[in-house]
Amino acid sequence: MTLEDTLAAEAPPLQLTQEGVLRIRGTRVPIDTVIGAYENGETPEEIVHHFSSLNVADVYAVVSYYLRHRSVMETYLQQRRERAAEIRRENEARFPSQGVRERLLARRNGSA
């Protein structure tokens, strides 16, 4: 193997699921999680420490991809945040939290 062979472009270790979620290839860890941790100041080594299915080289590659394609990635991440907020609103409408504490206390005390 020569130096020229090793300089070949390598695709980022990302996989788009059928649901449209971008995950680290070979794991269930979404890119949102990795980039969120990175943006919160965690190093790739710290991120790997929290997610044993990841490896340091892949996390560095994902962060590098994010930094090189920030505009596209920020659009994707914003869409994910909006979808998460939509799902949260739907769940809150279906399962209102008002009175939950009282219902749980009543259940615990055997009066429900």
N, CA, C and O atoms as a GROMACS GRO file, in nm:
protein
  448
    1MET      N    1   0.085  -0.117   0.000
    1MET     CA    2   0.000   0.000   0.000
    1MET      C    3   0.090   0.124   0.000
    1MET      O    4   0.189   0.131   0.073
    2THR      N    5   0.054   0.220  -0.082
    2THR     CA    6   0.133   0.342  -0.092
    2THR      C    7   0.062   0.457  -0.024
    2THR      O    8  -0.055   0.446   0.014
    3LEU      N    9   0.134   0.566  -0.008
    3LEU     CA   10   0.075   0.686   0.050
    3LEU      C   11  -0.044   0.733  -0.033
    3LEU      O   12  -0.145   0.775   0.022
    4GLU      N   13  -0.032   0.725  -0.163
    4GLU     CA   14  -0.143   0.765  -0.251
    4GLU      C   15  -0.268   0.682  -0.225
    4GLU      O   16  -0.379   0.733  -0.230
    5ASP      N   17  -0.250   0.554  -0.197
    5ASP     CA   18  -0.363   0.466  -0.168
    5ASP      C   19  -0.434   0.510  -0.040
    5ASP      O   20  -0.557   0.505  -0.032
    6THR      N   21  -0.359   0.552   0.058
    6THR     CA   22  -0.419   0.590   0.187
    6THR      C   23  -0.481   0.728   0.185
    6THR      O   24  -0.556   0.763   0.276
    7LEU      N   25  -0.453   0.809   0.082
    7LEU     CA   26  -0.509   0.943   0.073
    7LEU      C   27  -0.644   0.946   0.001
    7LEU      O   28  -0.699   1.054  -0.022
    8ALA      N   29  -0.696   0.833  -0.034
    8ALA     CA   30  -0.825   0.826  -0.103
    8ALA      C   31  -0.934   0.881  -0.011
    8ALA      O   32  -0.931   0.861   0.110
    9ALA      N   33  -1.030   0.950  -0.072
    9ALA     CA   34  -1.141   1.007   0.006
    9ALA      C   35  -1.221   0.895   0.072
    9ALA      O   36  -1.243   0.789   0.013
   10GLU      N   37  -1.262   0.920   0.192
   10GLU     CA   38  -1.339   0.822   0.268
   10GLU      C   39  -1.471   0.885   0.307
   10GLU      O   40  -1.474   0.996   0.361
   11ALA      N   41  -1.579   0.815   0.282
   11ALA     CA   42  -1.712   0.866   0.317
   11ALA      C   43  -1.727   0.870   0.469
   11ALA      O   44  -1.670   0.787   0.539
   12PRO      N   45  -1.802   0.967   0.520
   12PRO     CA   46  -1.823   0.973   0.666
   12PRO      C   47  -1.902   0.850   0.711
   12PRO      O   48  -1.981   0.796   0.634
   13PRO      N   49  -1.881   0.807   0.834
   13PRO     CA   50  -1.948   0.687   0.884
   13PRO      C   51  -2.092   0.717   0.925
   13PRO      O   52  -2.129   0.702   1.041
   14LEU      N   53  -2.171   0.759   0.828
   14LEU     CA   54  -2.310   0.796   0.854
   14LEU      C   55  -2.405   0.708   0.775
   14LEU      O   56  -2.372   0.662   0.666
   15GLN      N   57  -2.523   0.686   0.832
   15GLN     CA   58  -2.624   0.604   0.768
   15GLN      C   59  -2.759   0.670   0.790
   15GLN      O   60  -2.795   0.702   0.903
   16LEU      N   61  -2.834   0.690   0.681
   16LEU     CA   62  -2.967   0.749   0.688
   16LEU      C   63  -3.068   0.636   0.696
   16LEU      O   64  -3.074   0.552   0.607
   17THR      N   65  -3.148   0.634   0.802
   17THR     CA   66  -3.247   0.528   0.820
   17THR      C   67  -3.369   0.556   0.732
   17THR      O   68  -3.382   0.664   0.676
   18GLN      N   69  -3.456   0.458   0.722
   18GLN     CA   70  -3.580   0.474   0.645
   18GLN      C   71  -3.666   0.586   0.704
   18GLN      O   72  -3.745   0.648   0.633
   19GLU      N   73  -3.651   0.610   0.832
   19GLU     CA   74  -3.729   0.714   0.899
   19GLU      C   75  -3.667   0.852   0.881
   19GLU      O   76  -3.722   0.952   0.927
   20GLY      N   77  -3.552   0.858   0.814
   20GLY     CA   78  -3.487   0.986   0.790
   20GLY      C   79  -3.395   1.031   0.901
   20GLY      O   80  -3.359   1.148   0.909
   21VAL      N   81  -3.355   0.938   0.988
   21VAL     CA   82  -3.266   0.970   1.099
   21VAL      C   83  -3.123   0.937   1.057
   21VAL      O   84  -3.095   0.827   1.011
   22LEU      N   85  -3.034   1.032   1.075
   22LEU     CA   86  -2.894   1.013   1.041
   22LEU      C   87  -2.823   0.957   1.164
   22LEU      O   88  -2.814   1.023   1.267
   23ARG      N   89  -2.772   0.834   1.152
   23ARG     CA   90  -2.705   0.766   1.263
   23ARG      C   91  -2.560   0.738   1.228
   23ARG      O   92  -2.521   0.738   1.111
   24ILE      N   93  -2.480   0.716   1.332
   24ILE     CA   94  -2.343   0.672   1.311
   24ILE      C   95  -2.351   0.527   1.262
   24ILE      O   96  -2.412   0.443   1.327
   25ARG      N   97  -2.290   0.499   1.149
   25ARG     CA   98  -2.299   0.366   1.087
   25ARG      C   99  -2.262   0.256   1.185
   25ARG      O  100  -2.162   0.264   1.256
   26GLY      N  101  -2.346   0.154   1.187
   26GLY     CA  102  -2.320   0.038   1.273
   26GLY      C  103  -2.366   0.057   1.416
   26GLY      O  104  -2.343  -0.030   1.500
   27THR      N  105  -2.430   0.170   1.445
   27THR     CA  106  -2.480   0.196   1.580
   27THR      C  107  -2.623   0.249   1.572
   27THR      O  108  -2.677   0.269   1.463
   28ARG      N  109  -2.682   0.270   1.686
   28ARG     CA  110  -2.813   0.333   1.692
   28ARG      C  111  -2.801   0.478   1.740
   28ARG      O  112  -2.901   0.542   1.772
   29VAL      N  113  -2.680   0.529   1.745
   29VAL     CA  114  -2.655   0.664   1.796
   29VAL      C  115  -2.680   0.766   1.685
   29VAL      O  116  -2.612   0.763   1.582
   30PRO      N  117  -2.778   0.856   1.705
   30PRO     CA  118  -2.805   0.957   1.603
   30PRO      C  119  -2.697   1.066   1.604
   30PRO      O  120  -2.636   1.094   1.707
   31ILE      N  121  -2.678   1.125   1.488
   31ILE     CA  122  -2.578   1.231   1.478
   31ILE      C  123  -2.614   1.348   1.569
   31ILE      O  124  -2.526   1.420   1.617
   32ASP      N  125  -2.744   1.367   1.594
   32ASP     CA  126  -2.789   1.474   1.684
   32ASP      C  127  -2.720   1.463   1.820
   32ASP      O  128  -2.678   1.563   1.878
   33THR      N  129  -2.710   1.341   1.868
   33THR     CA  130  -2.650   1.316   1.999
   33THR      C  131  -2.502   1.350   2.000
   33THR      O  132  -2.453   1.415   2.091
   34VAL      N  133  -2.432   1.305   1.896
   34VAL     CA  134  -2.288   1.329   1.888
   34VAL      C  135  -2.260   1.478   1.873
   34VAL      O  136  -2.174   1.532   1.943
   35ILE      N  137  -2.329   1.544   1.782
   35ILE     CA  138  -2.305   1.686   1.759
   35ILE      C  139  -2.349   1.769   1.879
   35ILE      O  140  -2.284   1.868   1.914
   36GLY      N  141  -2.458   1.729   1.943
   36GLY     CA  142  -2.502   1.799   2.064
   36GLY      C  143  -2.397   1.793   2.173
   36GLY      O  144  -2.367   1.893   2.238
   37ALA      N  145  -2.340   1.675   2.193
   37ALA     CA  146  -2.235   1.660   2.294
   37ALA      C  147  -2.112   1.742   2.256
   37ALA      O  148  -2.052   1.808   2.342
   38TYR      N  149  -2.075   1.738   2.130
   38TYR     CA  150  -1.959   1.816   2.082
   38TYR      C  151  -1.984   1.966   2.103
   38TYR      O  152  -1.895   2.037   2.150
   39GLU      N  153  -2.102   2.012   2.069
   39GLU     CA  154  -2.136   2.154   2.086
   39GLU      C  155  -2.140   2.194   2.233
   39GLU      O  156  -2.122   2.311   2.267
   40ASN      N  157  -2.164   2.097   2.321
   40ASN     CA  158  -2.163   2.123   2.465
   40ASN      C  159  -2.024   2.114   2.524
   40ASN      O  160  -2.007   2.122   2.646
   41GLY      N  161  -1.923   2.097   2.438
   41GLY     CA  162  -1.785   2.100   2.485
   41GLY      C  163  -1.718   1.966   2.508
   41GLY      O  164  -1.603   1.961   2.551
   42GLU      N  165  -1.789   1.857   2.480
   42GLU     CA  166  -1.727   1.725   2.499
   42GLU      C  167  -1.630   1.696   2.386
   42GLU      O  168  -1.654   1.733   2.271
   43THR      N  169  -1.523   1.629   2.419
   43THR     CA  170  -1.426   1.585   2.319
   43THR      C  171  -1.477   1.455   2.258
   43THR      O  172  -1.562   1.389   2.316
   44PRO      N  173  -1.426   1.416   2.141
   44PRO     CA  174  -1.464   1.287   2.086
   44PRO      C  175  -1.436   1.172   2.183
   44PRO      O  176  -1.514   1.076   2.190
   45GLU      N  177  -1.327   1.180   2.257
   45GLU     CA  178  -1.297   1.074   2.355
   45GLU      C  179  -1.404   1.068   2.464
   45GLU      O  180  -1.443   0.959   2.505
   46GLU      N  181  -1.451   1.183   2.510
   46GLU     CA  182  -1.557   1.184   2.612
   46GLU      C  183  -1.688   1.130   2.556
   46GLU      O  184  -1.761   1.060   2.625
   47ILE      N  185  -1.717   1.163   2.432
   47ILE     CA  186  -1.839   1.114   2.369
   47ILE      C  187  -1.835   0.962   2.360
   47ILE      O  188  -1.934   0.895   2.391
   48VAL      N  189  -1.722   0.906   2.318
   48VAL     CA  190  -1.706   0.761   2.310
   48VAL      C  191  -1.720   0.697   2.447
   48VAL      O  192  -1.775   0.587   2.460
   49HIS      N  193  -1.672   0.765   2.550
   49HIS     CA  194  -1.684   0.713   2.687
   49HIS      C  195  -1.832   0.696   2.725
   49HIS      O  196  -1.866   0.603   2.798
   50HIS      N  197  -1.918   0.785   2.677
   50HIS     CA  198  -2.061   0.778   2.708
   50HIS      C  199  -2.138   0.680   2.620
   50HIS      O  200  -2.244   0.632   2.657
   51PHE      N  201  -2.082   0.650   2.503
   51PHE     CA  202  -2.150   0.562   2.407
   51PHE      C  203  -2.052   0.454   2.360
   51PHE      O  204  -1.975   0.476   2.267
   52SER      N  205  -2.056   0.341   2.425
   52SER     CA  206  -1.957   0.237   2.400
   52SER      C  207  -1.966   0.178   2.260
   52SER      O  208  -1.871   0.114   2.214
   53SER      N  209  -2.077   0.198   2.190
   53SER     CA  210  -2.088   0.145   2.054
   53SER      C  211  -2.012   0.231   1.953
   53SER      O  212  -1.995   0.191   1.838
   54LEU      N  213  -1.967   0.348   1.995
   54LEU     CA  214  -1.892   0.438   1.906
   54LEU      C  215  -1.743   0.413   1.918
   54LEU      O  216  -1.695   0.359   2.018
   55ASN      N  217  -1.668   0.455   1.815
   55ASN     CA  218  -1.523   0.455   1.828
   55ASN      C  219  -1.472   0.595   1.796
   55ASN      O  220  -1.538   0.672   1.727
   56VAL      N  221  -1.356   0.626   1.848
   56VAL     CA  222  -1.302   0.763   1.842
   56VAL      C  223  -1.285   0.810   1.698
   56VAL      O  224  -1.318   0.925   1.667
   57ALA      N  225  -1.234   0.725   1.611
   57ALA     CA  226  -1.212   0.765   1.472
   57ALA      C  227  -1.344   0.806   1.405
   57ALA      O  228  -1.348   0.904   1.331
   58ASP      N  229  -1.451   0.730   1.430
   58ASP     CA  230  -1.580   0.765   1.371
   58ASP      C  231  -1.634   0.896   1.426
   58ASP      O  232  -1.691   0.976   1.351
   59VAL      N  233  -1.617   0.920   1.554
   59VAL     CA  234  -1.666   1.045   1.613
   59VAL      C  235  -1.588   1.163   1.554
   59VAL      O  236  -1.648   1.265   1.520
   60TYR      N  237  -1.458   1.150   1.542
   60TYR     CA  238  -1.380   1.257   1.479
   60TYR      C  239  -1.427   1.279   1.335
   60TYR      O  240  -1.439   1.393   1.291
   61ALA      N  241  -1.454   1.171   1.262
   61ALA     CA  242  -1.499   1.183   1.123
   61ALA      C  243  -1.634   1.253   1.115
   61ALA      O  244  -1.656   1.335   1.026
   62VAL      N  245  -1.725   1.220   1.207
   62VAL     CA  246  -1.858   1.282   1.208
   62VAL      C  247  -1.846   1.430   1.243
   62VAL      O  248  -1.911   1.514   1.179
   63VAL      N  249  -1.766   1.463   1.341
   63VAL     CA  250  -1.746   1.604   1.378
   63VAL      C  251  -1.684   1.680   1.261
   63VAL      O  252  -1.725   1.792   1.232
   64SER      N  253  -1.587   1.620   1.196
   64SER     CA  254  -1.524   1.682   1.081
   64SER      C  255  -1.627   1.706   0.970
   64SER      O  256  -1.630   1.814   0.910
   65TYR      N  257  -1.710   1.607   0.943
   65TYR     CA  258  -1.814   1.621   0.841
   65TYR      C  259  -1.908   1.735   0.878
   65TYR      O  260  -1.943   1.818   0.794
   66TYR      N  261  -1.949   1.739   1.004
   66TYR     CA  262  -2.038   1.845   1.053
   66TYR      C  263  -1.974   1.983   1.032
   66TYR      O  264  -2.040   2.075   0.984
   67LEU      N  265  -1.847   1.997   1.068
   67LEU     CA  266  -1.780   2.125   1.055
   67LEU      C  267  -1.764   2.167   0.909
   67LEU      O  268  -1.772   2.285   0.876
   68ARG      N  269  -1.741   2.071   0.821
   68ARG     CA  270  -1.723   2.101   0.679
   68ARG      C  271  -1.856   2.127   0.607
   68ARG      O  272  -1.858   2.192   0.502
   69HIS      N  273  -1.964   2.077   0.662
   69HIS     CA  274  -2.096   2.091   0.599
   69HIS      C  275  -2.196   2.151   0.698
   69HIS      O  276  -2.311   2.107   0.706
   70ARG      N  277  -2.151   2.249   0.771
   70ARG     CA  278  -2.230   2.304   0.882
   70ARG      C  279  -2.368   2.354   0.837
   70ARG      O  280  -2.467   2.330   0.906
   71SER      N  281  -2.376   2.422   0.725
   71SER     CA  282  -2.504   2.477   0.680
   71SER      C  283  -2.607   2.367   0.658
   71SER      O  284  -2.720   2.375   0.708
   72VAL      N  285  -2.569   2.265   0.584
   72VAL     CA  286  -2.660   2.153   0.556
   72VAL      C  287  -2.694   2.080   0.686
   72VAL      O  288  -2.810   2.045   0.709
   73MET      N  289  -2.594   2.057   0.769
   73MET     CA  290  -2.616   1.984   0.894
   73MET      C  291  -2.705   2.063   0.990
   73MET      O  292  -2.790   2.005   1.057
   74GLU      N  293  -2.686   2.194   0.997
   74GLU     CA  294  -2.770   2.275   1.085
   74GLU      C  295  -2.916   2.272   1.038
   74GLU      O  296  -3.007   2.270   1.120
   75THR      N  297  -2.937   2.270   0.907
   75THR     CA  298  -3.073   2.258   0.854
   75THR      C  299  -3.134   2.125   0.897
   75THR      O  300  -3.248   2.120   0.943
   76TYR      N  301  -3.058   2.018   0.882
   76TYR     CA  302  -3.104   1.885   0.924
   76TYR      C  303  -3.135   1.883   1.073
   76TYR      O  304  -3.241   1.835   1.114
   77LEU      N  305  -3.044   1.934   1.155
   77LEU     CA  306  -3.062   1.933   1.300
   77LEU      C  307  -3.182   2.018   1.342
   77LEU      O  308  -3.254   1.981   1.435
   78GLN      N  309  -3.205   2.130   1.274
   78GLN     CA  310  -3.321   2.214   1.305
   78GLN      C  311  -3.450   2.139   1.271
   78GLN      O  312  -3.547   2.145   1.347
   79GLN      N  313  -3.452   2.070   1.159
   79GLN     CA  314  -3.570   1.990   1.123
   79GLN      C  315  -3.596   1.882   1.227
   79GLN      O  316  -3.711   1.855   1.262
   80ARG      N  317  -3.490   1.821   1.278
   80ARG     CA  318  -3.505   1.719   1.382
   80ARG      C  319  -3.560   1.780   1.511
   80ARG      O  320  -3.645   1.720   1.577
   81ARG      N  321  -3.511   1.899   1.548
   81ARG     CA  322  -3.562   1.966   1.669
   81ARG      C  323  -3.710   2.000   1.653
   81ARG      O  324  -3.789   1.984   1.746
   82GLU      N  325  -3.747   2.048   1.534
   82GLU     CA  326  -3.887   2.081   1.509
   82GLU      C  327  -3.975   1.958   1.515
   82GLU      O  328  -4.085   1.962   1.571
   83ARG      N  329  -3.929   1.847   1.459
   83ARG     CA  330  -4.005   1.723   1.463
   83ARG      C  331  -4.018   1.672   1.606
   83ARG      O  332  -4.124   1.624   1.645
   84ALA      N  333  -3.912   1.682   1.683
   84ALA     CA  334  -3.916   1.640   1.824
   84ALA      C  335  -4.018   1.723   1.902
   84ALA      O  336  -4.092   1.670   1.984
   85ALA      N  337  -4.021   1.854   1.876
   85ALA     CA  338  -4.117   1.942   1.944
   85ALA      C  339  -4.260   1.906   1.904
   85ALA      O  340  -4.350   1.908   1.987
   86GLU      N  341  -4.279   1.873   1.777
   86GLU     CA  342  -4.411   1.833   1.728
   86GLU      C  343  -4.457   1.705   1.797
   86GLU      O  344  -4.572   1.695   1.840
   87ILE      N  345  -4.369   1.608   1.807
   87ILE     CA  346  -4.402   1.481   1.874
   87ILE      C  347  -4.432   1.505   2.021
   87ILE      O  348  -4.524   1.446   2.077
   88ARG      N  349  -4.353   1.593   2.085
   88ARG     CA  350  -4.376   1.625   2.225
   88ARG      C  351  -4.516   1.687   2.244
   88ARG      O  352  -4.588   1.650   2.337
   89ARG      N  353  -4.554   1.780   2.156
   89ARG     CA  354  -4.686   1.842   2.165
   89ARG      C  355  -4.797   1.739   2.146
   89ARG      O  356  -4.898   1.740   2.217
   90GLU      N  357  -4.777   1.649   2.048
   90GLU     CA  358  -4.877   1.543   2.024
   90GLU      C  359  -4.892   1.454   2.147
   90GLU      O  360  -5.004   1.421   2.186
   91ASN      N  361  -4.782   1.416   2.207
   91ASN     CA  362  -4.787   1.331   2.326
   91ASN      C  363  -4.850   1.403   2.444
   91ASN      O  364  -4.927   1.343   2.519
   92GLU      N  365  -4.819   1.530   2.460
   92GLU     CA  366  -4.879   1.606   2.570
   92GLU      C  367  -5.030   1.621   2.550
   92GLU      O  368  -5.105   1.621   2.648
   93ALA      N  369  -5.072   1.633   2.425
   93ALA     CA  370  -5.216   1.642   2.397
   93ALA      C  371  -5.285   1.508   2.424
   93ALA      O  372  -5.396   1.504   2.476
   94ARG      N  373  -5.219   1.399   2.389
   94ARG     CA  374  -5.276   1.266   2.410
   94ARG      C  375  -5.271   1.223   2.555
   94ARG      O  376  -5.361   1.153   2.603
   95PHE      N  377  -5.167   1.264   2.625
   95PHE     CA  378  -5.146   1.221   2.764
   95PHE      C  379  -5.118   1.344   2.850
   95PHE      O  380  -5.003   1.368   2.887
   96PRO      N  381  -5.220   1.420   2.883
   96PRO     CA  382  -5.198   1.543   2.960
   96PRO      C  383  -5.134   1.514   3.096
   96PRO      O  384  -5.167   1.417   3.164
   97SER      N  385  -5.042   1.602   3.134
   97SER     CA  386  -4.972   1.582   3.260
   97SER      C  387  -5.046   1.644   3.378
   97SER      O  388  -5.010   1.620   3.494
   98GLN      N  389  -5.147   1.722   3.351
   98GLN     CA  390  -5.222   1.786   3.459
   98GLN      C  391  -5.289   1.678   3.545
   98GLN      O  392  -5.362   1.594   3.494
   99GLY      N  393  -5.263   1.683   3.671
   99GLY     CA  394  -5.322   1.589   3.765
   99GLY      C  395  -5.245   1.458   3.780
   99GLY      O  396  -5.288   1.370   3.855
  100VAL      N  397  -5.134   1.444   3.711
  100VAL     CA  398  -5.056   1.320   3.717
  100VAL      C  399  -5.008   1.293   3.859
  100VAL      O  400  -5.019   1.181   3.910
  101ARG      N  401  -4.955   1.396   3.923
  101ARG     CA  402  -4.903   1.378   4.059
  101ARG      C  403  -5.012   1.326   4.152
  101ARG      O  404  -4.991   1.232   4.229
  102GLU      N  405  -5.130   1.387   4.144
  102GLU     CA  406  -5.240   1.346   4.230
  102GLU      C  407  -5.283   1.203   4.200
  102GLU      O  408  -5.310   1.125   4.292
  103ARG      N  409  -5.290   1.167   4.071
  103ARG     CA  410  -5.328   1.031   4.034
  103ARG      C  411  -5.226   0.929   4.084
  103ARG      O  412  -5.262   0.822   4.133
  104LEU      N  413  -5.098   0.963   4.072
  104LEU     CA  414  -4.995   0.870   4.119
  104LEU      C  415  -4.999   0.856   4.271
  104LEU      O  416  -4.985   0.745   4.323
  105LEU      N  417  -5.018   0.966   4.342
  105LEU     CA  418  -5.028   0.959   4.488
  105LEU      C  419  -5.149   0.879   4.531
  105LEU      O  420  -5.142   0.800   4.626
  106ALA      N  421  -5.260   0.898   4.461
  106ALA     CA  422  -5.380   0.823   4.494
  106ALA      C  423  -5.359   0.675   4.469
  106ALA      O  424  -5.402   0.591   4.548
  107ARG      N  425  -5.294   0.643   4.359
  107ARG     CA  426  -5.266   0.503   4.327
  107ARG      C  427  -5.175   0.442   4.431
  107ARG      O  428  -5.196   0.328   4.473
  108ARG      N  429  -5.073   0.518   4.474
  108ARG     CA  430  -4.978   0.470   4.573
  108ARG      C  431  -5.047   0.445   4.707
  108ARG      O  432  -5.012   0.351   4.779
  109ASN      N  433  -5.142   0.528   4.738
  109ASN     CA  434  -5.215   0.515   4.866
  109ASN      C  435  -5.329   0.414   4.857
  109ASN      O  436  -5.399   0.391   4.956
  110GLY      N  437  -5.348   0.355   4.739
  110GLY     CA  438  -5.449   0.250   4.724
  110GLY      C  439  -5.590   0.301   4.709
  110GLY      O  440  -5.685   0.224   4.721
  111SER      N  441  -5.606   0.429   4.682
  111SER     CA  442  -5.742   0.481   4.669
  111SER      C  443  -5.784   0.503   4.526
  111SER      O  444  -5.885   0.568   4.501
  112ALA      N  445  -5.708   0.449   4.429
  112ALA     CA  446  -5.747   0.467   4.290
  112ALA      C  447  -5.785   0.336   4.228
  112ALA      O  448  -5.821   0.330   4.111
   0.00000   0.00000   0.00000
